[in-house]
Amino acid sequence: MENKNVAAFVKVVEYNSFTKAAESLGYSQAAVTAQIKALEHELEVLLFDRIGKRICLTQAGRTFLPHALNMLKAEEEAVHSVRPASELSGELRLCSASSYASAVLPDLLLKFLRLHPGVRITVKVSDYPEDTTRMLARGEIDFLAEVGDEFAYPDFLQAGKRPEPMVFVTYPGNPLLKKKDITVADVVSHRFVTADIDIAGYSILLEKQLQQRGLAIDCALVLGSVGGVINVLRGGFGSSFIPKYAAAKYLNSGELSEIPVRDLQVSVFSYFLYSRDRWLNPVMREFIRAVEAGGAE
């Protein structure tokens, strides 16, 4: 079984397109089609159902996929076992929410690039999980940085998971700060500002915790980004619940104040999602190794 045919199969699965797979491999579409047909002939099964211009894996294709990935991984490991070490090169495509992209990713990526200067990194920024997970599933990005529920995306694999501290924050002049014992009910019941729950997964976690206590958020304002929430708070209005990394600069400068709420614990995690149905190239594997080793610390 020729590994170039197996590689073509994996690329077609990754991009869900013969055309895009061919572009990625530097072949013509006809060449990739021929490779898939040769592989199907050798296996004596159909790997793809072709419905008009659409394709999808057959049951045989789904069964074969993990073996194909293992074959490519074994080939690469065999090659690297006898070749002298060389500088890692290639492309890494990430996507992240805007607040994480500006506050956390730069340090992580700088550490990675110092170790691997031959890698070119592209970061897309989007605050809408529905769009970003679709990009990840289509192979348009390699990793998606997420902050929220650790069990929110069972269809993808995770790397570099770590607890993410959260804070209730407000503007320094908020009369609420003068209260001796501030409860979560005090904070969420008056002028609460939040990012859209479709954007901020931790907002959903907060809402679930409050529902268990018979509480509800009285949202005075729902915004389309965490940055927008911060700007409203800095303008002297409301309070919110956001990742500490997003608020840190403003807490240090005194533009925001942390609300000392002690009667609520919400478990929030940051992690990188990646597809379970694609071959991990050397750059992707090295990135996983870096974030698992604490590159985001």
Contacts in CASP RR format, 6 or more apart in sequence:
PFRMAT RR
TARGET T0000
AUTHOR 0000-0000-0000
METHOD contacts of the structure
MODEL  1
MENKNVAAFVKVVEYNSFTKAAESLGYSQAAVTAQIKALEHELEVLLFDR
IGKRICLTQAGRTFLPHALNMLKAEEEAVHSVRPASELSGELRLCSASSY
ASAVLPDLLLKFLRLHPGVRITVKVSDYPEDTTRMLARGEIDFLAEVGDE
FAYPDFLQAGKRPEPMVFVTYPGNPLLKKKDITVADVVSHRFVTADIDIA
GYSILLEKQLQQRGLAIDCALVLGSVGGVINVLRGGFGSSFIPKYAAAKY
LNSGELSEIPVRDLQVSVFSYFLYSRDRWLNPVMREFIRAVEAGGAE
1 39 0 8 1.000
1 42 0 8 1.000
1 71 0 8 1.000
2 35 0 8 1.000
2 38 0 8 1.000
2 39 0 8 1.000
3 71 0 8 1.000
3 72 0 8 1.000
3 75 0 8 1.000
4 35 0 8 1.000
5 35 0 8 1.000
5 36 0 8 1.000
5 38 0 8 1.000
5 39 0 8 1.000
5 42 0 8 1.000
6 39 0 8 1.000
6 68 0 8 1.000
6 71 0 8 1.000
6 72 0 8 1.000
7 25 0 8 1.000
7 72 0 8 1.000
7 279 0 8 1.000
8 21 0 8 1.000
8 25 0 8 1.000
8 27 0 8 1.000
8 32 0 8 1.000
8 35 0 8 1.000
8 36 0 8 1.000
8 39 0 8 1.000
9 35 0 8 1.000
9 36 0 8 1.000
9 39 0 8 1.000
9 47 0 8 1.000
9 64 0 8 1.000
9 68 0 8 1.000
10 65 0 8 1.000
10 68 0 8 1.000
10 69 0 8 1.000
10 72 0 8 1.000
10 278 0 8 1.000
10 279 0 8 1.000
11 21 0 8 1.000
11 24 0 8 1.000
11 25 0 8 1.000
11 32 0 8 1.000
12 18 0 8 1.000
12 21 0 8 1.000
12 32 0 8 1.000
12 36 0 8 1.000
12 48 0 8 1.000
12 55 0 8 1.000
13 57 0 8 1.000
13 65 0 8 1.000
13 277 0 8 1.000
13 278 0 8 1.000
14 21 0 8 1.000
14 24 0 8 1.000
14 139 0 8 1.000
14 275 0 8 1.000
14 277 0 8 1.000
14 278 0 8 1.000
14 279 0 8 1.000
15 21 0 8 1.000
15 24 0 8 1.000
15 138 0 8 1.000
15 139 0 8 1.000
16 55 0 8 1.000
16 56 0 8 1.000
16 138 0 8 1.000
17 55 0 8 1.000
18 29 0 8 1.000
18 32 0 8 1.000
18 33 0 8 1.000
18 36 0 8 1.000
18 55 0 8 1.000
19 29 0 8 1.000
21 32 0 8 1.000
22 28 0 8 1.000
22 29 0 8 1.000
22 31 0 8 1.000
22 32 0 8 1.000
25 32 0 8 1.000
27 35 0 8 1.000
36 47 0 8 1.000
36 48 0 8 1.000
39 47 0 8 1.000
40 46 0 8 1.000
40 47 0 8 1.000
43 60 0 8 1.000
43 64 0 8 1.000
45 58 0 8 1.000
45 60 0 8 1.000
45 61 0 8 1.000
45 64 0 8 1.000
46 58 0 8 1.000
46 60 0 8 1.000
47 57 0 8 1.000
47 58 0 8 1.000
47 60 0 8 1.000
47 61 0 8 1.000
47 64 0 8 1.000
48 55 0 8 1.000
48 56 0 8 1.000
48 57 0 8 1.000
48 58 0 8 1.000
48 61 0 8 1.000
49 55 0 8 1.000
49 56 0 8 1.000
49 57 0 8 1.000
49 58 0 8 1.000
57 65 0 8 1.000
65 277 0 8 1.000
68 279 0 8 1.000
69 278 0 8 1.000
69 279 0 8 1.000
72 279 0 8 1.000
73 279 0 8 1.000
73 280 0 8 1.000
76 282 0 8 1.000
87 116 0 8 1.000
87 117 0 8 1.000
87 118 0 8 1.000
88 116 0 8 1.000
88 118 0 8 1.000
88 119 0 8 1.000
88 282 0 8 1.000
88 283 0 8 1.000
88 286 0 8 1.000
89 118 0 8 1.000
89 119 0 8 1.000
89 283 0 8 1.000
90 118 0 8 1.000
90 119 0 8 1.000
90 120 0 8 1.000
90 281 0 8 1.000
90 283 0 8 1.000
91 119 0 8 1.000
91 120 0 8 1.000
91 121 0 8 1.000
91 122 0 8 1.000
91 283 0 8 1.000
92 119 0 8 1.000
92 120 0 8 1.000
92 121 0 8 1.000
92 122 0 8 1.000
92 142 0 8 1.000
92 143 0 8 1.000
92 283 0 8 1.000
92 284 0 8 1.000
92 287 0 8 1.000
93 121 0 8 1.000
93 122 0 8 1.000
93 124 0 8 1.000
93 140 0 8 1.000
93 141 0 8 1.000
93 142 0 8 1.000
93 143 0 8 1.000
94 105 0 8 1.000
94 121 0 8 1.000
94 122 0 8 1.000
94 123 0 8 1.000
94 124 0 8 1.000
94 141 0 8 1.000
94 142 0 8 1.000
94 143 0 8 1.000
94 144 0 8 1.000
94 145 0 8 1.000
94 272 0 8 1.000
95 123 0 8 1.000
95 124 0 8 1.000
95 125 0 8 1.000
95 126 0 8 1.000
95 132 0 8 1.000
95 135 0 8 1.000
95 136 0 8 1.000
95 141 0 8 1.000
95 143 0 8 1.000
95 144 0 8 1.000
95 145 0 8 1.000
96 105 0 8 1.000
96 123 0 8 1.000
96 124 0 8 1.000
96 125 0 8 1.000
96 126 0 8 1.000
96 144 0 8 1.000
96 145 0 8 1.000
97 125 0 8 1.000
97 126 0 8 1.000
97 127 0 8 1.000
97 145 0 8 1.000
97 146 0 8 1.000
97 147 0 8 1.000
97 199 0 8 1.000
97 200 0 8 1.000
97 226 0 8 1.000
98 125 0 8 1.000
98 126 0 8 1.000
98 127 0 8 1.000
98 225 0 8 1.000
98 226 0 8 1.000
98 227 0 8 1.000
99 225 0 8 1.000
99 226 0 8 1.000
99 227 0 8 1.000
99 242 0 8 1.000
99 243 0 8 1.000
99 245 0 8 1.000
99 246 0 8 1.000
100 145 0 8 1.000
100 147 0 8 1.000
100 243 0 8 1.000
100 245 0 8 1.000
100 246 0 8 1.000
100 270 0 8 1.000
101 123 0 8 1.000
101 125 0 8 1.000
101 145 0 8 1.000
103 245 0 8 1.000
103 246 0 8 1.000
103 248 0 8 1.000
103 249 0 8 1.000
104 145 0 8 1.000
104 245 0 8 1.000
104 270 0 8 1.000
104 296 0 8 1.000
105 123 0 8 1.000
105 145 0 8 1.000
107 296 0 8 1.000
108 290 0 8 1.000
108 291 0 8 1.000
108 295 0 8 1.000
108 296 0 8 1.000
109 121 0 8 1.000
109 123 0 8 1.000
111 290 0 8 1.000
111 295 0 8 1.000
112 119 0 8 1.000
112 121 0 8 1.000
112 286 0 8 1.000
112 287 0 8 1.000
112 290 0 8 1.000
112 295 0 8 1.000
113 119 0 8 1.000
113 121 0 8 1.000
115 290 0 8 1.000
116 283 0 8 1.000
116 286 0 8 1.000
119 283 0 8 1.000
124 132 0 8 1.000
124 135 0 8 1.000
124 141 0 8 1.000
126 132 0 8 1.000
127 195 0 8 1.000
127 199 0 8 1.000
127 224 0 8 1.000
127 225 0 8 1.000
127 226 0 8 1.000
128 198 0 8 1.000
128 199 0 8 1.000
129 146 0 8 1.000
129 198 0 8 1.000
129 199 0 8 1.000
129 201 0 8 1.000
130 198 0 8 1.000
132 141 0 8 1.000
132 144 0 8 1.000
133 144 0 8 1.000
133 153 0 8 1.000
133 156 0 8 1.000
133 273 0 8 1.000
135 141 0 8 1.000
135 144 0 8 1.000
136 143 0 8 1.000
136 144 0 8 1.000
136 156 0 8 1.000
136 273 0 8 1.000
136 274 0 8 1.000
136 275 0 8 1.000
137 155 0 8 1.000
137 275 0 8 1.000
139 275 0 8 1.000
139 278 0 8 1.000
142 274 0 8 1.000
142 283 0 8 1.000
142 284 0 8 1.000
142 287 0 8 1.000
143 159 0 8 1.000
143 272 0 8 1.000
143 273 0 8 1.000
143 274 0 8 1.000
143 284 0 8 1.000
143 287 0 8 1.000
144 156 0 8 1.000
144 272 0 8 1.000
144 273 0 8 1.000
144 274 0 8 1.000
145 270 0 8 1.000
145 271 0 8 1.000
145 272 0 8 1.000
145 273 0 8 1.000
146 152 0 8 1.000
146 153 0 8 1.000
146 270 0 8 1.000
146 271 0 8 1.000
146 272 0 8 1.000
146 273 0 8 1.000
147 164 0 8 1.000
147 200 0 8 1.000
147 201 0 8 1.000
147 202 0 8 1.000
147 243 0 8 1.000
147 268 0 8 1.000
147 269 0 8 1.000
147 270 0 8 1.000
148 164 0 8 1.000
148 200 0 8 1.000
148 201 0 8 1.000
148 202 0 8 1.000
148 204 0 8 1.000
148 205 0 8 1.000
148 268 0 8 1.000
148 269 0 8 1.000
148 270 0 8 1.000
149 201 0 8 1.000
149 202 0 8 1.000
149 204 0 8 1.000
149 205 0 8 1.000
149 268 0 8 1.000
149 269 0 8 1.000
150 158 0 8 1.000
150 161 0 8 1.000
150 267 0 8 1.000
150 269 0 8 1.000
150 271 0 8 1.000
152 201 0 8 1.000
153 273 0 8 1.000
155 276 0 8 1.000
156 273 0 8 1.000
156 274 0 8 1.000
156 275 0 8 1.000
156 276 0 8 1.000
157 273 0 8 1.000
157 274 0 8 1.000
157 275 0 8 1.000
157 276 0 8 1.000
158 271 0 8 1.000
158 272 0 8 1.000
158 273 0 8 1.000
158 274 0 8 1.000
159 271 0 8 1.000
159 272 0 8 1.000
159 274 0 8 1.000
159 287 0 8 1.000
159 288 0 8 1.000
159 291 0 8 1.000
159 292 0 8 1.000
160 271 0 8 1.000
160 272 0 8 1.000
160 288 0 8 1.000
160 291 0 8 1.000
160 292 0 8 1.000
160 294 0 8 1.000
160 296 0 8 1.000
161 269 0 8 1.000
161 270 0 8 1.000
161 271 0 8 1.000
162 269 0 8 1.000
162 270 0 8 1.000
162 271 0 8 1.000
162 294 0 8 1.000
162 296 0 8 1.000
162 297 0 8 1.000
163 267 0 8 1.000
163 268 0 8 1.000
163 269 0 8 1.000
164 202 0 8 1.000
164 243 0 8 1.000
164 244 0 8 1.000
164 245 0 8 1.000
164 268 0 8 1.000
164 269 0 8 1.000
164 270 0 8 1.000
165 243 0 8 1.000
165 244 0 8 1.000
165 245 0 8 1.000
166 202 0 8 1.000
166 241 0 8 1.000
166 242 0 8 1.000
166 243 0 8 1.000
166 244 0 8 1.000
166 266 0 8 1.000
166 268 0 8 1.000
167 241 0 8 1.000
167 242 0 8 1.000
167 243 0 8 1.000
167 244 0 8 1.000
167 247 0 8 1.000
167 251 0 8 1.000
167 258 0 8 1.000
167 259 0 8 1.000
168 184 0 8 1.000
168 187 0 8 1.000
168 239 0 8 1.000
168 240 0 8 1.000
168 241 0 8 1.000
168 258 0 8 1.000
168 259 0 8 1.000
168 261 0 8 1.000
169 233 0 8 1.000
169 239 0 8 1.000
169 240 0 8 1.000
169 241 0 8 1.000
169 242 0 8 1.000
169 247 0 8 1.000
169 250 0 8 1.000
169 251 0 8 1.000
169 256 0 8 1.000
169 257 0 8 1.000
169 258 0 8 1.000
169 259 0 8 1.000
170 176 0 8 1.000
170 177 0 8 1.000
170 233 0 8 1.000
170 238 0 8 1.000
170 239 0 8 1.000
170 240 0 8 1.000
170 256 0 8 1.000
170 257 0 8 1.000
170 259 0 8 1.000
171 233 0 8 1.000
171 234 0 8 1.000
171 235 0 8 1.000
171 236 0 8 1.000
171 237 0 8 1.000
171 238 0 8 1.000
171 255 0 8 1.000
171 256 0 8 1.000
171 257 0 8 1.000
172 254 0 8 1.000
172 255 0 8 1.000
172 256 0 8 1.000
172 257 0 8 1.000
173 236 0 8 1.000
173 257 0 8 1.000
174 236 0 8 1.000
174 238 0 8 1.000
174 239 0 8 1.000
174 257 0 8 1.000
174 259 0 8 1.000
176 182 0 8 1.000
176 186 0 8 1.000
176 187 0 8 1.000
176 190 0 8 1.000
176 239 0 8 1.000
176 259 0 8 1.000
177 257 0 8 1.000
177 259 0 8 1.000
179 186 0 8 1.000
182 259 0 8 1.000
182 260 0 8 1.000
182 261 0 8 1.000
183 261 0 8 1.000
183 263 0 8 1.000
184 210 0 8 1.000
184 213 0 8 1.000
184 215 0 8 1.000
184 261 0 8 1.000
184 263 0 8 1.000
184 264 0 8 1.000
185 213 0 8 1.000
185 215 0 8 1.000
187 239 0 8 1.000
187 241 0 8 1.000
187 259 0 8 1.000
187 261 0 8 1.000
188 210 0 8 1.000
188 215 0 8 1.000
188 216 0 8 1.000
188 217 0 8 1.000
188 218 0 8 1.000
189 215 0 8 1.000
189 218 0 8 1.000
190 218 0 8 1.000
190 220 0 8 1.000
190 238 0 8 1.000
191 218 0 8 1.000
191 220 0 8 1.000
191 237 0 8 1.000
191 238 0 8 1.000
191 239 0 8 1.000
192 217 0 8 1.000
192 218 0 8 1.000
192 219 0 8 1.000
192 220 0 8 1.000
192 238 0 8 1.000
192 239 0 8 1.000
192 240 0 8 1.000
193 219 0 8 1.000
193 220 0 8 1.000
193 221 0 8 1.000
193 222 0 8 1.000
193 223 0 8 1.000
193 229 0 8 1.000
193 232 0 8 1.000
193 233 0 8 1.000
193 237 0 8 1.000
193 238 0 8 1.000
193 239 0 8 1.000
193 240 0 8 1.000
194 200 0 8 1.000
194 203 0 8 1.000
194 217 0 8 1.000
194 219 0 8 1.000
194 221 0 8 1.000
194 222 0 8 1.000
194 223 0 8 1.000
194 229 0 8 1.000
194 240 0 8 1.000
194 241 0 8 1.000
195 203 0 8 1.000
195 222 0 8 1.000
195 223 0 8 1.000
195 224 0 8 1.000
195 225 0 8 1.000
195 226 0 8 1.000
195 228 0 8 1.000
195 229 0 8 1.000
195 242 0 8 1.000
196 203 0 8 1.000
196 222 0 8 1.000
196 223 0 8 1.000
196 224 0 8 1.000
197 203 0 8 1.000
197 204 0 8 1.000
197 207 0 8 1.000
199 224 0 8 1.000
199 225 0 8 1.000
199 226 0 8 1.000
200 226 0 8 1.000
200 242 0 8 1.000
202 241 0 8 1.000
202 242 0 8 1.000
202 243 0 8 1.000
202 266 0 8 1.000
202 268 0 8 1.000
203 241 0 8 1.000
205 266 0 8 1.000
205 267 0 8 1.000
205 268 0 8 1.000
206 217 0 8 1.000
206 241 0 8 1.000
206 266 0 8 1.000
207 217 0 8 1.000
209 264 0 8 1.000
209 266 0 8 1.000
210 216 0 8 1.000
210 217 0 8 1.000
220 237 0 8 1.000
220 238 0 8 1.000
221 232 0 8 1.000
221 237 0 8 1.000
221 238 0 8 1.000
223 229 0 8 1.000
223 232 0 8 1.000
226 242 0 8 1.000
226 243 0 8 1.000
226 246 0 8 1.000
227 246 0 8 1.000
229 240 0 8 1.000
229 242 0 8 1.000
230 240 0 8 1.000
230 242 0 8 1.000
230 246 0 8 1.000
230 247 0 8 1.000
230 250 0 8 1.000
230 256 0 8 1.000
232 238 0 8 1.000
233 239 0 8 1.000
233 240 0 8 1.000
233 256 0 8 1.000
234 250 0 8 1.000
234 255 0 8 1.000
234 256 0 8 1.000
239 259 0 8 1.000
241 266 0 8 1.000
243 268 0 8 1.000
243 270 0 8 1.000
244 251 0 8 1.000
247 256 0 8 1.000
247 258 0 8 1.000
250 256 0 8 1.000
251 257 0 8 1.000
251 258 0 8 1.000
270 296 0 8 1.000
272 287 0 8 1.000
272 288 0 8 1.000
272 291 0 8 1.000
274 280 0 8 1.000
274 284 0 8 1.000
274 288 0 8 1.000
280 288 0 8 1.000
END
